[in-house]
Amino acid sequence: MIELRQAGYSYGRGATLSDLDLTLAPGSFHFLTGPSGAGKTTLLKLLYGELKPSSGAALLFGQDSRKVDRDGLARIRRKVGVVHQDCRFLDHLSVVDNVALPLQVTGRDPSAHATDLAQLLSWVGLSARAEARPPELSGGERQRAALARAVIMDPDVLLADEPTGNVDAEMSQRLLTLLTELNRMGKAVVVATHDMGLIRAAKPLVQARILRLAGGNLQAAGAEL
């Protein structure tokens, strides 16, 4: 579905990432680890087309990201859900309206998907918080709302950037369970994290590949959990 072929990226002061080879197949689960500043977020951005490779290629559902126009990229991104590290929301909208935003962006009427939205909020444990505003949410609730928003369009790939960085161990386990449930549905999942405890906790839940990013390269890319 998504493939990096000798992909590299530079912010203009030398290569940040180079010679990246990675394939996200349906139903695969990857943990992306590495020290702060190693380029994990940059790599994720290559995977959903926010950035285009300075060298090599990123093939997004068979299309070279460097050759896709804005409309084509928008269509591709509907197939990729992203949970960003900073979990940005529109504070004047309720949780359910924030989760429904991708529907509105694509011209769909959220009221026609009320049942789906209700089921999704129940799945992430936020039914009782549907009408709350983002500033009223705890860190764990914000992360679960972000996950719900990322999957409202039923994407084929889910990318999560440090999804447990600001939550406690119990909430980390809950989020991990939700991510593995998505994976069992056939979705490819990539979780960027420096939390080795999260990776160890995943061992009984999912067969995952561990990718380590260091020095601009992916190392031990064949390691299994």
Secondary structure, DSSP 8 states (H G I E B T S, - for coil): -EEEEEEEEE-SSSEEEEEEEEEE-TT-EEEEE--TTSSHHHHHHHHHTSS--SEEEEEETTEEGGG--HHHHHHHHTTEEEE-TT----TTS-HHHHHTHHHHHTT--GGGGHHHHHHHHHHTT-GGGTT--GGGS-HHHHHHHHHHHHHTT--SEEEEESTTTTS-HHHHHHHHHHHHHHHHTT-EEEEE---HHHHHHHTTT---EEEEEETTEEEEEEEE-
